[in-house]
Amino acid sequence: MINTVTIVGNLGQDPDIRYTPSGVPVTSFTVAVSEVYKGKDGQKVKKVHWFRVSAIQRLAEVVGEYCTKGSKVGVRGQLQYRQWQDNDGQNHNLVEIRARELELLSGKNGNPAAAEEELPAMTEDDDVPF
């Protein structure tokens, strides 16, 4: 069974990087993907789809170092479904993309002029020592 999704869009806010108790970097961010089409009346319609993305290890560090609100990125990963119950007994559900690969399309810190620097595409496995 295949569970892979690829999106290209812009970060909706600065990434939120944090560390697990064992020191593993984790970041969460949202990516806005625009869709433009003609409606029934022939008028151009622009729709924005928001995707929640999480990254761990070296990918989390790369996002924190190179991306800011508005940065254009390509993300490939897996859809993950999570559910939990908060302290008030409310049930919560969330579908997010667990990033496996990240391509920086804007350059460092969202600067399009810096995109001409060759910034490599990163994968979650790039920092694995085996």
C-alpha positions in Angstrom: 0.0 0.0 0.0 1.3 3.5 -0.9 0.8 6.5 1.3 2.7 9.4 -0.4 1.7 13.0 -0.9 3.6 15.8 -2.6 2.7 19.5 -2.3 4.3 22.7 -3.4 3.3 25.9 -1.6 4.2 28.6 0.8 4.7 28.5 4.5 1.8 30.1 6.4 3.9 31.1 9.4 7.4 30.8 10.7 8.2 27.2 11.6 7.8 26.2 15.3 10.9 24.1 16.2 11.1 22.3 19.5 13.0 19.4 21.0 11.8 16.1 22.5 13.1 15.3 26.0 15.8 13.2 24.3 16.9 16.1 22.2 15.4 15.2 18.8 14.4 18.3 16.9 10.7 18.5 15.8 9.0 21.2 13.8 5.5 21.9 12.7 4.4 24.3 10.0 1.6 24.9 7.6 1.8 25.1 3.8 -0.7 27.0 1.7 -1.3 25.6 -1.8 -3.3 27.7 -4.2 -5.7 26.4 -6.8 -7.1 28.6 -9.6 -9.9 27.6 -11.8 -12.9 29.0 -13.7 -16.2 28.9 -11.9 -19.6 28.0 -13.5 -20.0 31.7 -14.3 -16.6 31.8 -16.2 -15.0 33.9 -13.5 -11.6 33.0 -12.2 -11.8 31.5 -8.7 -8.8 31.2 -6.4 -8.9 28.7 -3.6 -6.3 28.1 -0.9 -5.8 24.7 0.7 -3.9 24.5 4.0 -1.8 21.5 5.0 -0.2 20.9 8.4 3.3 19.4 8.1 5.6 18.0 10.7 9.3 17.2 10.3 11.9 15.5 12.6 15.6 15.3 13.0 17.7 17.1 10.3 14.6 18.1 8.2 13.3 19.9 11.3 16.6 21.8 11.6 16.7 22.7 7.9 13.1 24.1 8.0 14.0 26.1 11.1 17.2 27.5 9.6 16.1 28.2 6.0 12.4 28.8 6.1 10.2 31.7 7.2 6.6 32.7 6.6 6.1 32.9 2.9 9.0 30.6 1.9 8.2 28.4 -1.1 8.8 24.7 -0.4 8.1 21.3 -1.9 7.2 18.7 0.6 6.9 14.9 0.1 5.8 12.7 2.9 3.1 10.5 4.3 -0.4 11.4 5.5 -0.8 10.6 9.2 -4.1 10.6 11.2 -3.9 11.4 14.9 -6.6 11.6 17.5 -6.5 12.4 21.1 -8.6 13.6 24.0 -7.7 16.8 25.9 -7.9 17.4 29.6 -11.6 18.6 29.3 -12.6 15.3 27.6 -12.9 16.8 24.1 -11.9 14.6 21.2 -9.6 16.0 18.6 -8.6 14.7 15.2 -5.8 15.8 12.9 -4.5 14.8 9.5 -1.0 16.0 8.8 1.9 15.3 6.4 4.9 13.7 8.0 7.7 15.2 5.8 10.2 12.7 4.4 11.7 15.1 1.8 11.9 18.8 1.5 12.9 21.0 -1.4 13.7 24.7 -0.7 12.3 26.7 -3.6 12.8 30.2 -2.3 16.3 30.2 -1.1 17.4 31.0 2.5 14.7 32.6 4.6 12.3 33.0 1.7 14.6 35.3 -0.3 13.9 34.6 -4.0 17.3 36.1 -5.0 19.0 33.5 -2.9 17.2 30.7 -4.7 20.0 30.8 -7.3 22.3 29.3 -4.7 22.2 25.6 -5.1 20.4 24.5 -2.0 20.1 20.7 -2.0 16.9 18.8 -1.5 16.9 17.2 1.9 15.5 13.9 3.0 14.8 12.6 6.5 17.6 10.0 6.0 20.4 12.5 5.2 21.6 12.6 8.8 21.3 8.9 9.6 24.7 7.5 10.6 24.2 4.0 9.0 
